[in-house]
Amino acid sequence: MKILGIHGIGNHRPGESHGTAARNLATTWAKHLGADDADVHVVYYADLLRETGGQSGDEDLTDLTPAQEELVLEFLNAQPADPSGRVPQGLLTALLRDRLAALAESRECPEWYMQWYMARLAKEVVAYQAPGTGRTAVQQRLSEAIDLHRPDVLVAHSLGSVVAYETLHRAGTAHIPLWVTIGSPLALPKVVFDRLAPAPVDGMGTRPDAVGRWANLADPGDLVALPAKGVSRRFSGVESDDHVVVHQGFKFHHAEKYLQSPALARLLASVA
């Protein structure tokens, strides 16, 4: 079986060429998948977002642009209501910091980690969506990998699922029997769903014609796979399991937990 993966946020590997980074990620993914008999490759693109997005190395709320702050706010607005009933006030950065602190507390997660994660998420999503060559270059790297490896399965994590959705809709994309999205924010209103290309029609996205089957795995504890059951409700032609409990501690969005899940193993086993 040939498996092609595409990573999500937080995978920048400084000091490595994109080829070396891709090979190292592929080794890690193959280990988590436990697929000893599979040919596993991973598309690496984080370097393209760093270069075109002009991102700094500091993952702090104080250096976010207005667009990045708004993206974090939209992710927070999609979370369940704060059970404490607190109403944070103040400037946007202070408001974000307060709400992220409450969210970190509710998940028994270090506050610094929650701030780092959301800052990283905002920077990479905005960098991908920004006008310029970044979006095209990222999609081209995935397209070239599909043509080269002709995978039986494409596994797309996090922001990688957004890249894959747009790339797979491009004309001339090779057929992929099974596409699996894991921890996907595709259905998140405003900052992701409403900015997809091709744009949703009448509030619905569609399975790309290049894909035989599309399956979505979403852990209910994943703060990025929002809103709950959103992919199955906002996209046609998708098999969905929105209650795959794969997280451990505060690793609520890490790819390895999805890759190690029995649900993904069953999907891979279904490919002839």
Contacts in CASP RR format, 6 or more apart in sequence:
PFRMAT RR
TARGET T0000
AUTHOR 0000-0000-0000
METHOD contacts of the structure
MODEL  1
MKILGIHGIGNHRPGESHGTAARNLATTWAKHLGADDADVHVVYYADLLR
ETGGQSGDEDLTDLTPAQEELVLEFLNAQPADPSGRVPQGLLTALLRDRL
AALAESRECPEWYMQWYMARLAKEVVAYQAPGTGRTAVQQRLSEAIDLHR
PDVLVAHSLGSVVAYETLHRAGTAHIPLWVTIGSPLALPKVVFDRLAPAP
VDGMGTRPDAVGRWANLADPGDLVALPAKGVSRRFSGVESDDHVVVHQGF
KFHHAEKYLQSPALARLLASVA
1 35 0 8 1.000
1 37 0 8 1.000
1 38 0 8 1.000
1 39 0 8 1.000
1 152 0 8 1.000
1 153 0 8 1.000
1 268 0 8 1.000
1 271 0 8 1.000
2 38 0 8 1.000
2 39 0 8 1.000
2 41 0 8 1.000
2 149 0 8 1.000
2 150 0 8 1.000
2 151 0 8 1.000
2 152 0 8 1.000
2 153 0 8 1.000
3 29 0 8 1.000
3 33 0 8 1.000
3 35 0 8 1.000
3 38 0 8 1.000
3 39 0 8 1.000
3 40 0 8 1.000
3 41 0 8 1.000
3 151 0 8 1.000
3 152 0 8 1.000
3 153 0 8 1.000
3 154 0 8 1.000
3 155 0 8 1.000
3 268 0 8 1.000
4 40 0 8 1.000
4 41 0 8 1.000
4 42 0 8 1.000
4 43 0 8 1.000
4 145 0 8 1.000
4 146 0 8 1.000
4 149 0 8 1.000
4 151 0 8 1.000
4 153 0 8 1.000
4 154 0 8 1.000
4 155 0 8 1.000
5 29 0 8 1.000
5 40 0 8 1.000
5 41 0 8 1.000
5 42 0 8 1.000
5 43 0 8 1.000
5 151 0 8 1.000
5 154 0 8 1.000
5 155 0 8 1.000
5 156 0 8 1.000
5 157 0 8 1.000
6 42 0 8 1.000
6 43 0 8 1.000
6 45 0 8 1.000
6 142 0 8 1.000
6 154 0 8 1.000
6 155 0 8 1.000
6 156 0 8 1.000
6 157 0 8 1.000
6 160 0 8 1.000
6 161 0 8 1.000
6 163 0 8 1.000
6 164 0 8 1.000
7 25 0 8 1.000
7 42 0 8 1.000
7 43 0 8 1.000
7 44 0 8 1.000
7 45 0 8 1.000
7 46 0 8 1.000
7 157 0 8 1.000
7 158 0 8 1.000
7 160 0 8 1.000
7 255 0 8 1.000
8 124 0 8 1.000
8 157 0 8 1.000
8 158 0 8 1.000
8 159 0 8 1.000
8 160 0 8 1.000
8 255 0 8 1.000
9 120 0 8 1.000
9 121 0 8 1.000
9 124 0 8 1.000
9 125 0 8 1.000
9 158 0 8 1.000
9 159 0 8 1.000
9 224 0 8 1.000
10 46 0 8 1.000
10 120 0 8 1.000
10 124 0 8 1.000
11 21 0 8 1.000
11 25 0 8 1.000
11 44 0 8 1.000
11 46 0 8 1.000
12 46 0 8 1.000
12 47 0 8 1.000
12 49 0 8 1.000
12 50 0 8 1.000
13 20 0 8 1.000
13 21 0 8 1.000
13 24 0 8 1.000
13 25 0 8 1.000
13 44 0 8 1.000
13 46 0 8 1.000
13 47 0 8 1.000
16 24 0 8 1.000
18 44 0 8 1.000
18 45 0 8 1.000
18 47 0 8 1.000
18 141 0 8 1.000
19 44 0 8 1.000
21 44 0 8 1.000
21 46 0 8 1.000
21 47 0 8 1.000
22 41 0 8 1.000
22 42 0 8 1.000
22 43 0 8 1.000
22 44 0 8 1.000
25 42 0 8 1.000
25 44 0 8 1.000
26 40 0 8 1.000
26 41 0 8 1.000
26 42 0 8 1.000
28 256 0 8 1.000
29 40 0 8 1.000
29 42 0 8 1.000
29 155 0 8 1.000
29 255 0 8 1.000
29 259 0 8 1.000
30 36 0 8 1.000
30 38 0 8 1.000
30 40 0 8 1.000
32 255 0 8 1.000
32 256 0 8 1.000
32 259 0 8 1.000
32 260 0 8 1.000
33 40 0 8 1.000
33 259 0 8 1.000
33 260 0 8 1.000
33 264 0 8 1.000
33 268 0 8 1.000
35 268 0 8 1.000
38 268 0 8 1.000
39 149 0 8 1.000
41 145 0 8 1.000
41 149 0 8 1.000
41 151 0 8 1.000
43 141 0 8 1.000
43 142 0 8 1.000
43 145 0 8 1.000
44 141 0 8 1.000
45 137 0 8 1.000
45 138 0 8 1.000
45 141 0 8 1.000
45 142 0 8 1.000
45 163 0 8 1.000
46 124 0 8 1.000
48 134 0 8 1.000
48 137 0 8 1.000
48 138 0 8 1.000
48 141 0 8 1.000
49 55 0 8 1.000
49 123 0 8 1.000
49 124 0 8 1.000
49 127 0 8 1.000
49 128 0 8 1.000
49 134 0 8 1.000
49 138 0 8 1.000
50 127 0 8 1.000
52 127 0 8 1.000
52 130 0 8 1.000
52 132 0 8 1.000
52 133 0 8 1.000
52 134 0 8 1.000
52 137 0 8 1.000
53 123 0 8 1.000
53 126 0 8 1.000
53 127 0 8 1.000
53 130 0 8 1.000
53 134 0 8 1.000
54 127 0 8 1.000
55 123 0 8 1.000
55 124 0 8 1.000
55 127 0 8 1.000
56 63 0 8 1.000
59 115 0 8 1.000
59 116 0 8 1.000
59 119 0 8 1.000
59 120 0 8 1.000
59 123 0 8 1.000
60 115 0 8 1.000
60 116 0 8 1.000
60 119 0 8 1.000
61 69 0 8 1.000
61 72 0 8 1.000
61 93 0 8 1.000
61 96 0 8 1.000
61 97 0 8 1.000
61 100 0 8 1.000
61 115 0 8 1.000
61 118 0 8 1.000
61 119 0 8 1.000
62 93 0 8 1.000
63 119 0 8 1.000
64 72 0 8 1.000
64 93 0 8 1.000
64 119 0 8 1.000
64 122 0 8 1.000
64 123 0 8 1.000
65 126 0 8 1.000
67 126 0 8 1.000
68 119 0 8 1.000
68 122 0 8 1.000
68 123 0 8 1.000
68 126 0 8 1.000
69 92 0 8 1.000
69 93 0 8 1.000
69 96 0 8 1.000
69 122 0 8 1.000
70 191 0 8 1.000
71 121 0 8 1.000
71 122 0 8 1.000
71 125 0 8 1.000
71 126 0 8 1.000
71 191 0 8 1.000
72 96 0 8 1.000
72 100 0 8 1.000
72 118 0 8 1.000
72 119 0 8 1.000
72 121 0 8 1.000
72 122 0 8 1.000
73 92 0 8 1.000
73 95 0 8 1.000
73 96 0 8 1.000
74 188 0 8 1.000
74 189 0 8 1.000
74 190 0 8 1.000
74 191 0 8 1.000
75 118 0 8 1.000
75 121 0 8 1.000
75 185 0 8 1.000
75 188 0 8 1.000
75 191 0 8 1.000
75 223 0 8 1.000
75 224 0 8 1.000
75 226 0 8 1.000
76 96 0 8 1.000
76 99 0 8 1.000
76 100 0 8 1.000
76 103 0 8 1.000
78 188 0 8 1.000
78 189 0 8 1.000
78 226 0 8 1.000
78 227 0 8 1.000
79 103 0 8 1.000
79 223 0 8 1.000
79 226 0 8 1.000
82 99 0 8 1.000
82 102 0 8 1.000
82 103 0 8 1.000
82 106 0 8 1.000
83 106 0 8 1.000
84 102 0 8 1.000
86 98 0 8 1.000
86 102 0 8 1.000
88 94 0 8 1.000
88 95 0 8 1.000
88 98 0 8 1.000
88 99 0 8 1.000
88 102 0 8 1.000
89 95 0 8 1.000
96 118 0 8 1.000
97 115 0 8 1.000
100 111 0 8 1.000
100 114 0 8 1.000
100 115 0 8 1.000
100 118 0 8 1.000
101 111 0 8 1.000
101 114 0 8 1.000
103 109 0 8 1.000
103 114 0 8 1.000
103 223 0 8 1.000
104 110 0 8 1.000
104 111 0 8 1.000
104 113 0 8 1.000
104 114 0 8 1.000
104 115 0 8 1.000
105 111 0 8 1.000
107 114 0 8 1.000
107 223 0 8 1.000
107 249 0 8 1.000
107 250 0 8 1.000
107 252 0 8 1.000
108 249 0 8 1.000
108 250 0 8 1.000
109 249 0 8 1.000
109 250 0 8 1.000
109 252 0 8 1.000
110 250 0 8 1.000
113 250 0 8 1.000
114 250 0 8 1.000
117 253 0 8 1.000
121 159 0 8 1.000
121 224 0 8 1.000
124 159 0 8 1.000
125 159 0 8 1.000
125 162 0 8 1.000
125 185 0 8 1.000
125 191 0 8 1.000
125 192 0 8 1.000
127 134 0 8 1.000
128 134 0 8 1.000
128 135 0 8 1.000
128 138 0 8 1.000
128 159 0 8 1.000
128 162 0 8 1.000
128 163 0 8 1.000
129 135 0 8 1.000
129 195 0 8 1.000
135 166 0 8 1.000
138 163 0 8 1.000
139 163 0 8 1.000
139 166 0 8 1.000
139 167 0 8 1.000
139 170 0 8 1.000
142 163 0 8 1.000
142 164 0 8 1.000
142 167 0 8 1.000
143 167 0 8 1.000
143 170 0 8 1.000
143 173 0 8 1.000
146 154 0 8 1.000
146 167 0 8 1.000
146 173 0 8 1.000
146 174 0 8 1.000
146 176 0 8 1.000
147 174 0 8 1.000
150 174 0 8 1.000
151 176 0 8 1.000
152 176 0 8 1.000
152 177 0 8 1.000
152 178 0 8 1.000
152 271 0 8 1.000
153 176 0 8 1.000
153 177 0 8 1.000
153 178 0 8 1.000
153 179 0 8 1.000
153 180 0 8 1.000
153 267 0 8 1.000
153 268 0 8 1.000
153 271 0 8 1.000
154 164 0 8 1.000
154 168 0 8 1.000
154 176 0 8 1.000
154 178 0 8 1.000
154 179 0 8 1.000
154 180 0 8 1.000
155 180 0 8 1.000
155 182 0 8 1.000
155 259 0 8 1.000
155 264 0 8 1.000
156 163 0 8 1.000
156 164 0 8 1.000
156 165 0 8 1.000
156 179 0 8 1.000
156 180 0 8 1.000
156 181 0 8 1.000
156 182 0 8 1.000
156 184 0 8 1.000
157 181 0 8 1.000
157 182 0 8 1.000
157 183 0 8 1.000
157 184 0 8 1.000
157 255 0 8 1.000
157 258 0 8 1.000
158 182 0 8 1.000
158 183 0 8 1.000
158 184 0 8 1.000
158 185 0 8 1.000
158 224 0 8 1.000
158 253 0 8 1.000
158 255 0 8 1.000
159 185 0 8 1.000
161 181 0 8 1.000
161 182 0 8 1.000
161 183 0 8 1.000
161 184 0 8 1.000
161 185 0 8 1.000
161 186 0 8 1.000
162 184 0 8 1.000
162 185 0 8 1.000
162 186 0 8 1.000
162 192 0 8 1.000
162 196 0 8 1.000
164 179 0 8 1.000
164 181 0 8 1.000
165 181 0 8 1.000
165 186 0 8 1.000
165 196 0 8 1.000
165 208 0 8 1.000
166 196 0 8 1.000
166 197 0 8 1.000
166 198 0 8 1.000
167 173 0 8 1.000
168 176 0 8 1.000
168 179 0 8 1.000
168 208 0 8 1.000
168 210 0 8 1.000
168 211 0 8 1.000
169 197 0 8 1.000
169 198 0 8 1.000
169 208 0 8 1.000
169 209 0 8 1.000
169 210 0 8 1.000
172 210 0 8 1.000
173 208 0 8 1.000
173 210 0 8 1.000
174 210 0 8 1.000
175 210 0 8 1.000
175 211 0 8 1.000
175 212 0 8 1.000
176 210 0 8 1.000
176 211 0 8 1.000
176 212 0 8 1.000
177 212 0 8 1.000
177 213 0 8 1.000
177 271 0 8 1.000
178 211 0 8 1.000
178 212 0 8 1.000
178 213 0 8 1.000
178 214 0 8 1.000
178 215 0 8 1.000
178 267 0 8 1.000
178 270 0 8 1.000
178 271 0 8 1.000
179 208 0 8 1.000
179 211 0 8 1.000
179 212 0 8 1.000
179 213 0 8 1.000
179 214 0 8 1.000
179 215 0 8 1.000
180 214 0 8 1.000
180 215 0 8 1.000
180 216 0 8 1.000
180 217 0 8 1.000
180 264 0 8 1.000
180 267 0 8 1.000
181 214 0 8 1.000
181 215 0 8 1.000
181 216 0 8 1.000
181 217 0 8 1.000
181 231 0 8 1.000
182 216 0 8 1.000
182 217 0 8 1.000
182 218 0 8 1.000
182 255 0 8 1.000
182 258 0 8 1.000
182 259 0 8 1.000
182 264 0 8 1.000
183 217 0 8 1.000
183 218 0 8 1.000
183 219 0 8 1.000
183 222 0 8 1.000
183 224 0 8 1.000
183 225 0 8 1.000
183 253 0 8 1.000
183 258 0 8 1.000
184 216 0 8 1.000
184 218 0 8 1.000
184 225 0 8 1.000
184 231 0 8 1.000
185 192 0 8 1.000
185 224 0 8 1.000
185 225 0 8 1.000
185 226 0 8 1.000
186 192 0 8 1.000
186 193 0 8 1.000
186 196 0 8 1.000
186 231 0 8 1.000
186 234 0 8 1.000
186 235 0 8 1.000
187 193 0 8 1.000
187 226 0 8 1.000
187 227 0 8 1.000
187 230 0 8 1.000
187 231 0 8 1.000
187 233 0 8 1.000
187 234 0 8 1.000
187 235 0 8 1.000
188 226 0 8 1.000
188 227 0 8 1.000
189 227 0 8 1.000
193 200 0 8 1.000
193 234 0 8 1.000
194 200 0 8 1.000
196 205 0 8 1.000
200 234 0 8 1.000
203 234 0 8 1.000
204 234 0 8 1.000
204 235 0 8 1.000
204 236 0 8 1.000
205 234 0 8 1.000
205 235 0 8 1.000
205 236 0 8 1.000
206 235 0 8 1.000
206 236 0 8 1.000
206 237 0 8 1.000
207 214 0 8 1.000
207 235 0 8 1.000
207 236 0 8 1.000
207 237 0 8 1.000
207 238 0 8 1.000
208 214 0 8 1.000
213 239 0 8 1.000
214 235 0 8 1.000
214 237 0 8 1.000
214 238 0 8 1.000
214 239 0 8 1.000
215 238 0 8 1.000
215 239 0 8 1.000
215 240 0 8 1.000
215 241 0 8 1.000
215 267 0 8 1.000
216 231 0 8 1.000
216 232 0 8 1.000
216 238 0 8 1.000
216 239 0 8 1.000
216 240 0 8 1.000
216 241 0 8 1.000
216 242 0 8 1.000
217 241 0 8 1.000
217 244 0 8 1.000
217 246 0 8 1.000
217 258 0 8 1.000
217 261 0 8 1.000
217 263 0 8 1.000
217 264 0 8 1.000
217 267 0 8 1.000
218 225 0 8 1.000
218 228 0 8 1.000
218 229 0 8 1.000
218 231 0 8 1.000
218 240 0 8 1.000
218 241 0 8 1.000
218 242 0 8 1.000
218 243 0 8 1.000
218 244 0 8 1.000
219 225 0 8 1.000
219 244 0 8 1.000
219 245 0 8 1.000
219 246 0 8 1.000
219 247 0 8 1.000
219 252 0 8 1.000
219 257 0 8 1.000
219 258 0 8 1.000
220 228 0 8 1.000
220 242 0 8 1.000
220 243 0 8 1.000
220 245 0 8 1.000
221 245 0 8 1.000
221 247 0 8 1.000
221 252 0 8 1.000
222 247 0 8 1.000
222 252 0 8 1.000
222 253 0 8 1.000
223 252 0 8 1.000
223 253 0 8 1.000
224 252 0 8 1.000
224 253 0 8 1.000
225 231 0 8 1.000
225 242 0 8 1.000
225 253 0 8 1.000
228 242 0 8 1.000
229 240 0 8 1.000
229 242 0 8 1.000
230 242 0 8 1.000
231 238 0 8 1.000
231 240 0 8 1.000
231 242 0 8 1.000
232 238 0 8 1.000
232 240 0 8 1.000
232 242 0 8 1.000
241 263 0 8 1.000
244 258 0 8 1.000
244 261 0 8 1.000
244 263 0 8 1.000
246 257 0 8 1.000
246 258 0 8 1.000
246 260 0 8 1.000
246 261 0 8 1.000
246 263 0 8 1.000
247 253 0 8 1.000
247 254 0 8 1.000
247 257 0 8 1.000
248 257 0 8 1.000
251 257 0 8 1.000
258 264 0 8 1.000
END
